[in-house]
Every structure is written in structure tokens, then in C-alpha cells.
Amino acid sequence: MASTVLVINPNSNEAVTAGIDAALEPLRMAGGPALRSLTLKEGPAGIQTQQDVESVTLPLAKLAKSLEAEAGAFVIACFSDPGLHVVREAVKKPVLGIAECGVLTALTLGHSFGVIAILDGSIPRHLRLWGAMGVTDRLAGELAIGMGVAELADKERTLTRMVAVGKRLRDEKQAHSIVMGCAGMAAFRDPLQDALGIPVVEPTQAAAVMALGRVRLGW
């Protein structure tokens, strides 16, 4: 039985894929299921607009279909969950989106959750997701750090802004947990949680944990 969880970065930024893969390391275990990170070569450098989201939907479905025989499950590692429902229609294996899984995990860590977005323009797109999931009444707030995907490579600046925004969500919005709103933020979970003193969810890790369970339990 195929048991590899394929984690697909829908943008073409290999540095983001490397960060995702490093964040998955604590979840790798002897006997599997294995975790393998992939980059969608056709994707934009960063998924920052609705047009970016729509542009990767069909390529993601095509890639997933080509890999279905070796996959136990798929994770779409972008916080807009691009192509989630299209890919679910295209393959028979479980398909998990990191935004959906990240928020569902946060709901188990406290009553209200806050989200750190990369750009203000990302927030309306995310709010549509929370509305579709029916979790808007548990959302404490969502604030942006004002940095694009490529800019996240500046680690010191990124963490400084994430800590500042996280403190606002914690102190002004009363968020009990924080969800990091971009897969490119994966490297910052531990220092951010240390700085804030409340649970911080790295959404690709959250989705991978659920995917591992789905593979092991046959759900």
C-alpha cells in the first residue's frame, strides 16, 4: 500500500520548499509513512493574489493525478488552499489543505485563534475560507506583516514583524493561539512561540500530522 505523504508547494520558490521540508523533519519516523516535499514548477514565485491561486489549480490536479500511485495522501502547502477541492475530485487519496488543517488544529488549543498574514491583500481571501469553514466566530483577528513571499528570506526582519503582529493579536485581540498564514513562515514557529508564550501553529506541520493519521488509519 502506498504510504508516502506528498507535500506540494504550489509556488516555484525552492527556498520555500526547503523550509517546508525542514519543518517536517520532527514528523519523520522509522517505519513511515514517509514525507516527501515537492515544488510545483509551473507555479508563480509566490501565491499572493487570487489570480495566483487560480493559476495553480489545474496544474496541481494534474501533478497529483500523475503521482497518485505512490501517494498515501497529499498536502497542499499554501495557506490559500489553492485547488483543494479540484484535487480532491481528481484523486482518490486524502488531500489536505494547510489553512483548513492549521485552523482546525488551533481550535483545539484555545477558544479563539489569530492569523498572521503576509500582506493585507491576503486577508479577504482568508476570511472567505474561515466563513466557508464556519469558524468566523472563533477568529480573534488577522493581521499582516506587510512582506511578500520572497521577502521572508530576510529572517531577522520577518521574525521581528511576526513577533510584533503576534503580540497585537494576543494582547489586543485576545487570541489564545496563533496560526502562521504562509508556508514560507515555517522556520519561525519555535522562536515565535517562545516570544509570545501561547501556542503557535505551523500549518504545514498541522496538515502533515493529519495526513499521517489518515494514511495509518486508512481514513
KOLTORGU-262308 format. One line per field, with one value per residue (C-alpha): residue number from 1; chain; x, y, z. Coordinates in pm, 1 decimal. Each point is the difference from the previous one (the first is absolute). Example, Ala and Ser with C-alpha at 12.3 -4.5 7.8 and 13.67 -1.06 7.14 Angstrom:
BEGIN
i	(1 / 2)
ch	(A / A)
c1	(1230.0 / 137.0)
c2	(-450.0 / 344.0)
c3	(780.0 / -66.0)
! end
This chain:
BEGIN
i	(1 / 2 / 3 / 4 / 5 / 6 / 7 / 8 / 9 / 10 / 11 / 12 / 13 / 14 / 15 / 16 / 17 / 18 / 19 / 20 / 21 / 22 / 23 / 24 / 25 / 26 / 27 / 28 / 29 / 30 / 31 / 32 / 33 / 34 / 35 / 36 / 37 / 38 / 39 / 40 / 41 / 42 / 43 / 44 / 45 / 46 / 47 / 48 / 49 / 50 / 51 / 52 / 53 / 54 / 55 / 56 / 57 / 58 / 59 / 60 / 61 / 62 / 63 / 64 / 65 / 66 / 67 / 68 / 69 / 70 / 71 / 72 / 73 / 74 / 75 / 76 / 77 / 78 / 79 / 80 / 81 / 82 / 83 / 84 / 85 / 86 / 87 / 88 / 89 / 90 / 91 / 92 / 93 / 94 / 95 / 96 / 97 / 98 / 99 / 100 / 101 / 102 / 103 / 104 / 105 / 106 / 107 / 108 / 109 / 110 / 111 / 112 / 113 / 114 / 115 / 116 / 117 / 118 / 119 / 120 / 121 / 122 / 123 / 124 / 125 / 126 / 127 / 128 / 129 / 130 / 131 / 132 / 133 / 134 / 135 / 136 / 137 / 138 / 139 / 140 / 141 / 142 / 143 / 144 / 145 / 146 / 147 / 148 / 149 / 150 / 151 / 152 / 153 / 154 / 155 / 156 / 157 / 158 / 159 / 160 / 161 / 162 / 163 / 164 / 165 / 166 / 167 / 168 / 169 / 170 / 171 / 172 / 173 / 174 / 175 / 176 / 177 / 178 / 179 / 180 / 181 / 182 / 183 / 184 / 185 / 186 / 187 / 188 / 189 / 190 / 191 / 192 / 193 / 194 / 195 / 196 / 197 / 198 / 199 / 200 / 201 / 202 / 203 / 204 / 205 / 206 / 207 / 208 / 209 / 210 / 211 / 212 / 213 / 214 / 215 / 216 / 217 / 218 / 219)
ch	(A / A / A / A / A / A / A / A / A / A / A / A / A / A / A / A / A / A / A / A / A / A / A / A / A / A / A / A / A / A / A / A / A / A / A / A / A / A / A / A / A / A / A / A / A / A / A / A / A / A / A / A / A / A / A / A / A / A / A / A / A / A / A / A / A / A / A / A / A / A / A / A / A / A / A / A / A / A / A / A / A / A / A / A / A / A / A / A / A / A / A / A / A / A / A / A / A / A / A / A / A / A / A / A / A / A / A / A / A / A / A / A / A / A / A / A / A / A / A / A / A / A / A / A / A / A / A / A / A / A / A / A / A / A / A / A / A / A / A / A / A / A / A / A / A / A / A / A / A / A / A / A / A / A / A / A / A / A / A / A / A / A / A / A / A / A / A / A / A / A / A / A / A / A / A / A / A / A / A / A / A / A / A / A / A / A / A / A / A / A / A / A / A / A / A / A / A / A / A / A / A / A / A / A / A / A / A / A / A / A / A / A / A / A / A / A / A / A / A)
c1	(0.0 / 133.2 / 91.2 / 190.3 / -153.6 / 78.9 / 22.1 / -29.3 / 114.9 / -216.0 / 243.6 / 327.9 / 221.0 / 237.5 / 107.3 / -358.6 / -7.5 / 326.1 / -145.9 / -312.5 / 209.1 / 207.0 / -319.1 / -117.4 / 313.5 / -141.0 / -287.1 / 219.9 / 21.1 / 136.1 / -253.2 / -172.7 / -217.2 / 265.4 / -29.0 / 119.6 / 0.0 / -53.7 / -3.7 / -257.1 / 233.6 / -280.1 / -96.9 / 69.0 / 288.6 / -252.6 / -375.7 / -112.4 / -313.1 / -319.9 / 140.3 / 301.6 / -234.6 / -204.7 / 310.0 / 124.4 / -330.2 / 12.5 / 378.8 / -38.5 / -272.7 / 210.7 / 304.1 / -202.2 / -152.1 / 345.2 / 122.5 / -309.1 / 145.1 / 283.3 / -195.1 / -172.4 / -124.3 / 63.3 / 57.9 / -39.8 / 252.4 / -137.2 / -214.7 / -260.9 / -68.6 / 13.5 / -165.9 / -101.5 / -342.1 / 113.2 / 282.1 / -238.0 / -219.5 / 299.7 / 147.0 / -131.6 / 265.2 / -49.2 / 80.7 / 60.0 / 39.6 / 224.4 / -234.9 / -289.4 / 218.3 / 185.7 / -319.0 / -160.9 / 309.9 / -9.2 / -360.5 / 122.3 / 255.2 / -228.5 / -334.8 / 118.7 / 274.7 / 192.9 / 162.8 / 321.0 / -28.3 / 275.9 / -189.9 / -319.6 / -128.9 / 13.9 / -245.9 / -328.6 / 91.9 / 59.7 / -320.6 / -193.7 / 159.3 / -92.4 / -356.3 / -24.8 / 134.7 / -248.7 / 269.4 / -27.4 / -142.4 / 318.7 / 232.1 / 154.9 / 151.8 / 240.8 / 283.5 / 272.3 / 374.4 / 14.4 / 255.6 / -26.3 / 106.2 / 345.5 / 65.8 / -41.1 / 358.2 / 106.3 / -34.7 / 76.1 / -241.7 / -269.3 / 17.5 / 0.5 / -318.5 / -164.3 / 68.0 / -142.7 / -314.8 / -33.1 / 9.7 / -275.8 / -215.3 / 69.1 / -40.0 / -246.8 / -210.4 / 25.6 / 112.9 / 69.5 / 204.3 / 166.4 / -3.6 / 282.9 / -167.3 / 261.2 / 198.0 / 306.4 / -10.8 / 74.4 / 343.2 / -138.4 / -241.2 / 230.4 / 143.2 / -343.7 / -160.2 / 283.7 / -52.7 / -379.5 / -44.6 / -313.4 / -35.2 / 112.5 / -119.6 / 218.3 / -272.7 / 201.2 / 98.4 / -366.6 / -108.7 / 282.1 / -97.9 / -356.2 / 120.9 / 218.6 / -299.7 / -215.2 / 258.7 / 55.1 / -370.1 / -122.5 / -242.2)
c2	(0.0 / 345.6 / 180.3 / 312.8 / 334.5 / 236.3 / 361.5 / 231.4 / 361.2 / 163.7 / 285.5 / -43.0 / 133.6 / -283.6 / 182.2 / -20.6 / -372.8 / -47.4 / 180.4 / -213.9 / -316.4 / 104.9 / 67.1 / -354.4 / -161.1 / -54.1 / -197.5 / -250.3 / -333.9 / -347.6 / -212.8 / 300.5 / 116.4 / 192.8 / 375.3 / 138.5 / 369.2 / 108.6 / 329.9 / 81.2 / 121.3 / 179.1 / 205.7 / 370.7 / 110.7 / 66.0 / -47.3 / 344.9 / 78.4 / -176.1 / -21.5 / -187.2 / -238.0 / -72.0 / -42.8 / -306.4 / -184.6 / -214.8 / -57.3 / -125.9 / -242.1 / -124.1 / -51.1 / -181.4 / -236.0 / -81.9 / -88.7 / -173.4 / -351.2 / 83.2 / 226.1 / -94.5 / 357.6 / 348.5 / 327.7 / 328.8 / 224.1 / 347.8 / 191.7 / 86.3 / -375.3 / 43.7 / -274.9 / -189.1 / -111.6 / -51.4 / -229.1 / -186.8 / -67.6 / -105.4 / -266.7 / -265.3 / 58.2 / 242.7 / 362.2 / 249.4 / 377.2 / 172.2 / 291.8 / -230.5 / -229.9 / 284.7 / 164.3 / -328.2 / -69.5 / 348.4 / -57.0 / -281.8 / 229.4 / 274.6 / 165.0 / 271.1 / -0.9 / 276.2 / -15.0 / 168.8 / 75.4 / 111.9 / 284.9 / 194.7 / -124.1 / -358.2 / 62.6 / 22.9 / -324.8 / -168.9 / 141.0 / -173.5 / -326.8 / 53.1 / 83.9 / -315.7 / -204.1 / 158.1 / 110.9 / 379.0 / 30.8 / -158.4 / 236.1 / 256.8 / 186.9 / -12.1 / 247.4 / 23.3 / 51.5 / 186.4 / -226.9 / -207.6 / -362.7 / 79.4 / 249.7 / -270.0 / -104.2 / 295.4 / -203.8 / 268.5 / 251.4 / -262.8 / -129.0 / 353.0 / 83.7 / -331.9 / 49.0 / 352.5 / -111.8 / -309.0 / 213.3 / 221.8 / -305.4 / -134.7 / 322.9 / 208.1 / -273.2 / -258.6 / -281.9 / -320.0 / -151.8 / 124.5 / -152.5 / 100.2 / 102.3 / -101.7 / -319.0 / 220.5 / 82.8 / -360.1 / 70.6 / 249.8 / -212.3 / -77.7 / 351.3 / 155.1 / -231.5 / 71.7 / 375.3 / -9.7 / -264.1 / -142.2 / -290.9 / 74.7 / -229.7 / -54.6 / -105.7 / -236.1 / -195.1 / -6.0 / -134.5 / -254.4 / -133.2 / -50.5 / -158.6 / -246.5 / -99.9 / -43.8 / -228.6 / -206.7 / -39.4 / -38.1 / 292.7)
c3	(0.0 / -92.5 / 319.9 / -102.8 / 91.9 / -287.2 / 114.1 / -300.9 / 5.7 / -269.9 / -58.6 / -185.7 / 281.2 / 91.2 / 317.6 / 125.0 / -78.1 / 190.7 / 301.6 / -14.6 / -18.8 / 303.0 / 198.4 / -77.3 / 145.0 / 353.3 / -155.1 / -182.0 / 177.7 / -54.7 / -181.9 / -156.7 / -152.7 / -190.0 / -56.9 / -332.1 / -96.6 / -360.8 / -190.0 / -267.1 / -272.9 / -187.8 / 303.5 / 49.1 / 223.5 / 274.0 / 33.0 / 107.8 / -205.0 / -99.7 / -352.0 / 139.1 / 180.6 / -311.5 / -218.5 / 188.7 / 38.3 / -315.2 / 11.1 / 357.8 / -103.6 / -292.8 / 225.1 / 265.9 / -257.8 / -135.8 / 350.7 / 136.5 / -27.2 / 242.1 / 233.8 / 320.4 / 36.7 / -135.1 / 183.5 / -188.5 / 173.5 / -64.2 / 245.5 / -262.8 / -44.3 / -380.8 / -200.2 / 312.4 / -123.9 / -359.2 / 112.0 / 229.8 / -302.9 / -209.5 / 230.2 / 234.0 / 268.5 / 291.2 / -86.7 / 278.9 / -15.8 / 250.8 / 72.7 / 82.2 / 211.9 / 168.8 / 118.7 / 107.5 / 208.8 / 152.1 / 108.5 / 226.2 / 167.8 / 125.4 / -64.5 / -238.5 / -261.0 / -172.0 / -342.7 / -112.9 / -373.4 / -232.4 / -171.1 / 65.0 / -335.0 / 125.6 / 281.6 / -199.7 / -176.4 / 334.0 / 147.4 / -276.9 / 112.3 / 364.9 / -102.1 / -211.5 / 292.5 / 241.1 / 246.5 / -28.2 / 349.7 / 139.2 / -194.5 / 230.7 / -293.0 / -292.4 / -52.9 / -264.7 / 32.5 / -332.9 / -168.5 / -316.8 / -28.3 / -138.8 / 281.2 / 263.7 / -77.5 / 218.0 / 317.8 / 258.4 / -149.7 / -47.7 / 356.7 / 142.0 / -187.9 / 84.6 / 369.9 / -9.4 / -181.1 / 218.6 / 314.6 / -138.3 / -71.4 / 347.8 / 196.6 / -202.0 / -159.9 / 283.3 / -228.2 / 194.4 / -282.5 / -317.0 / -348.5 / -232.1 / -325.1 / -255.5 / -60.5 / -48.4 / 372.0 / 98.7 / 151.9 / 251.2 / 205.6 / 292.9 / 53.9 / -48.4 / 255.0 / 243.5 / -43.6 / 34.4 / 269.3 / -167.3 / -246.6 / -356.5 / -277.9 / -305.8 / -244.1 / -219.2 / 311.1 / 104.9 / -339.6 / -10.6 / 344.0 / -121.2 / -324.1 / 190.2 / 208.2 / -309.0 / -159.1 / 313.8 / 75.7 / -357.0 / 19.7)
! end
